[in-house]
Amino acid sequence: MSRDIAVVAFAQSDTLRSTAELSEVEMLMPVLHEVLDRTGLKTADIGFTCSGSCDYLAGRAFSFTLALDGVGAWPPISESHVETDGAWALYEAWTKLVSGDADTALVYSYGKSSPGSLRDVLTRQLDPYYVAPLWPDSVALAALQAQALIDAGDTDERELAAIGARSRTTDNPHAQLKGPVPQGDYLVQPLRTGDCPPIGDGAAAVVLAAGERARELCERPAWIRGIDHRIEAHSLGVRDLTDSPSTRLAAEKAGAFERPVDTAELHAPFTSQEVVLRKALRLGDGVTINPSGGALAANPMMAAGLARIGEAAARIHRGESDRALAHATSGPCLQQNLVAVLEGDPR
């Protein structure tokens, strides 16, 4: 028998250009304390813990084991880790709760991009035989996608600039970029500086709970009505960069098209990617898109996707949304995509 699972709490750090004076544990601990305080739970009350991060960003193998100091791994806990954005850690935790192996779960993710060259690090995600040896960085690949959209007549530079301006018009206190941001010069044509995400360090965490336990911990839980993730072909050359079939399929499997949503938190680090996602997810003008600012306002690697789910859930908690869609991505040009549909109890 399927169990109802909900996001009952969400917390995130400020996204900062550099946190050189902080370790991952020091960056993460205040977020973990905040998300647990929102529910009144202690570490010992959590049935399952799952994290998302990237050893390439940290520059050392098994770096996630050090972050467990922020959770408290003694006495021994039930714990797992994914080497990607925390949205996929949430998916693993969701499956754990659905199976009945736990009633509560703590999910967290973090990333420090400031120590190295993020654009170079992200080339390690590419096909190792044909693409990675050319060293095309993340901005160059996003520019290929943007140009394909422009050539297809799906967008133009004026619309992309408007997306960037709207995304940074946010009152999100944790955003790195807010208010008027100059569109700037071309970084890689047709993308200007304003079309690209800021590079920053940050962390995010959510607490999941099942059934009546969720109602005990949260006045208005954000129930996960559906969640699914899919992947595109690894080779960029066989993909239509103006479309995202994997996002559309994930949304279909998650039930996103069964009824309209009122809010969508899209993990679109580049303005052009929002154009692709809006089309794939069939989002009309009546949907509020990225009220938090999204990844264009704050883009902590490995935490930005989990933050999209958390931000969508937080709007339901506050009564600002009744049915929200959250999207997370990983890899070049929207290669891997996760979609979750969240709902609040009827008011």
N, C-alpha and C positions, 0 to 999 in steps of 0.2 A: 504494500500500500504506500503510495507516494505521500511524503510529508511536506507541509508548507514551511518554507525557509524564508527568513527575512533579514535584511540589514537593519540592525537596531542601533548602531552608533557609527559615527565617522569622525575622524580627526586627521588633520594634516599640518605639516610645518609650513612656515614661510619658505618660499623658494628664493634662494639667495645666489648671487653670481659666484660667490666663493664661500666655502666653509673650511678654509685651510686650517683654522684653529680647532676644528671639531673632528672627532673620529665618527665613523658611522654609528657607533653605539651612542655617543653623546648627541648626535643629531636625531636619533630614533627614539630615545627614551622618553622625552617629553610628550611625543605623539602617542606612544603606547600608554603612558600614564593617563593622558587626557581621554583616550577612547575607552579605557576601562572605567575611569571615573564616571563617564556618562551613563554607564550601566550599573555601577556599583559592584561590578565583579572584581575578583582578585585573580591573579594568575592561576592559582590552584583550582578556580572554578571553571576554567576553560578546558573543554574536552579535546580540542584539536587546534594546533597552531600551524599556519603555513605562510611562507614568506616568498617574495620575489625580488631578485636582484641580479647583478651581472658581474662575474669575476673580471671581465675585461675592463670594466670601469674602475674597479677597485685595484686592479693590477696585481692580484695574487689569487692563487687557487683556494677554493673552499672558503672564500671570504665571508660567506653567510654564516658560518659557524661562530665567527666572532660576534656577529650581531645578536646571537642568542643570549649573550650576556645581558642585553637590554630587556629580554623577556624573563630570564631566570630559568635555566634549564635543569636546576636541581631543587627538589627531587625530580627524577626523569619525567619528561612530558612527551605526549604524542605529537610529533613534529614532522614537517616535510618542507620541501623547498622546490621552487621552479626557477630555472635560469632564464627568466624573461620578466615582462611586466607583471605587477601584482594582480592584475585582473585575472590572469590565468591561475594564480595562487587561489584567488577567490573561487574560481571554477572547481579546483580540486577540493577546497573546503566544502563547497556546496554539495559535491557528490558524496563526501564523507557524511554530511548531515542527512542527506536524502536516504542513504543506506541504513541509517539508524545507529551508526557507530559512535555518534556524539550528538549532544543537544546544543552545544555552543562551540563557536570557532573564532579564533583571532587570526586575522589576515593582515599582513603588513608588507610594505615594500619601500625601497629607498634607492637612491642613486646619487653618486658624487661625480659629476661630469667635469668639474673645474680643473682637476689636476692635469689632465692630458688634452689631446686634440680629439674632441668628440667626433668630428667629421671623419677623421682617420679611423677611429675605433669602430665606427659603424660599418666600414667596408668589410669587416670580418663576418658580416651576416650574408655576404653575397656568394653566389655560385663560385666555388673555389677553382674551377677549371677555365671558365670562359670570361667571367666578369671581374672577380676579385683581382686578378693579376693586372687589370687596367687601372685599378685604384679610383674608380669613380666614387666621389663622396656623396653623402646623403643629400646635400643641397643640389648637386649637379643632377642626380637622379630625379629629385622632385621637380627640377626645372624641365627635364624631359617630359614629365607627366603634365606639367602646366602648359608647355608648348603644344602638346598633343591635344589638350582640351581647347586651347585657343584656335588651333588649326581646324578642329571639328566644329567650331562655332558654339561650343558649350559655355564659354566664358570669355572675358577680356580683362585687360589689366585694370580697368576702372572698377569692375566688380570685385576683383581680388583685393584691391585697395580698400574697398568698402567693407569687405569681410574682416580684414585686419583691424580697421578702425572700430567696427562694432564689437569685436572680440575684446578689445582693450578698454571698452567703455563698461567697466564692471566695478562693483563695490566689494568684490572679493578681497578681504584683508590679507590673504596669503599670496595674491598674485604678485609676480615680479614686475610686470609691465602694466601700467594703468594710465588711463587718460590719453590725450593726444600724443601719438607716436609718429614721428616723420616717416613717410614711406621710404625715403632714402634712395640711395643709388642702387643700380643693379648689383646683386651679389653674384648670381648666375642668371643671365637673361632667359626668360622674362620675369624672374623672381627678384624683387627688390628686398632690401633689409626688412621692411615692414611685412613682407609675405612669409617671413621665416620665424621660427620660434626662438625665444631667448634660451640661452644655455644656463642651467642653474642646478643647484643641489637641493634636494628635499626628500621628504618621506610622507607616507600616508598609511592609514590603518582603518580597518572596519571590524566590527563584531557582527557575526551571524548567529542567529538562534532559530530553533525549530518550534513550530506550533505555539502552544500556550506559554512556553518559556519566553518567546519573543514578546508577547503581550505583557508579560510581567516586567520585562526589561525596558520597554519602550511604549510611550503613550500611543504613537501611531507608527507601527512598523512599516517598513517598505518591503512588501512581499515580492520575492523573485518569482514571477509568474512563468518565466521562460528564460533560458540562457543556452547559448550555443556558440561554437567557434569553428571557423573553417579557414582554409589556406589556399592561396593561388599557386599556380605553377612556379617553381623556383626560377626558371629562366625568364628574364624580363622580355626577351625577344618573342616569346610565344603568347604574351599577354596583351590585351587591349587596355592600355593605361588610362583610357577615358571612362572605364567602367570598373565595377568591383563585384563580380558575381559571388565571391565568397561572402562578402558582407550581406548581399541580398539573401543568399541561402541561409546564413546564420540567423538573419532576422526572421525569415520564414519559419525556421525550425523553432525559434524562440517565441513565436506567436505575435510578432510585432505588427503584422498586417491584419490581425483579426479585428482590432478596434483601433481608432485613432489614439495617438499619444498627444499630450499637451506640451511636453518638454523633451528635448533631446540633448544629451551631453555627448558630443562627438570628439573623439580623440583624433583631431586633424592638425598635426604640427605645422602644416603649410596651408596657406589660404586656398590653394588649388584643390587640396584634398577634401575640403569641406564641400566643394562643388560635386565631386565624385560621390561622396557619401550621401548628400541630400538626394541625389538622383537614385542611388541604389536603395535607399531606405524610404523612398517615396514621401519625403517630408514636404508638406505644403507650407503656405505662408502663415497658417494659423498655429504653427508649432514654434515655441520659444527655443531657439538654438543657442547652446552654450551661454546661459546667463552667468555662469561662473567665469567666463572669459576663455575657458578651454586651454589647450596647449599653446595657443598663441600668446596668452597672458602669463602662463607659468608652465614650464615643460621639464619637470624633474624626471630624468630618464628612469625607467623601471617603476615609477610611481604615478605617472600622468594618466595611464589607463585606469588604474584602480581608483584614482581620484575622480574620474568621470562617473564611475558607479557610485562612489561615495557622495559626490555632489548631487546626483540625481536622487539618491536616497534621502539626503538631507532636506531637499525641497519637499519631498513627501512628508518627512517628519514634521516640518514647519507648517504644513497645510498649504503650501504654495503650488503643489502639483498633485494630481490624482493618479495619473498614469504616465510614466516616464520611460524613455528609452536611453540606455547607456551603451556606448561603443568604445572599444579599445583596439589598438592596432600595434603591430610589431613588424619590423622588417621594412625593406625599401618599397616605396610606392604602394603602401597599404597591402603588403603581402599577406599578413595573417590578421584576421579580424574576429573579434568577439562581440556579441550583441546580447544584452540583457534587458528584459522588460520588467519594470518595477511598478507595483500598484499599492496604494493606500487603501485602508478599509473605507467603505462608503460613509459619507458624512451626512 
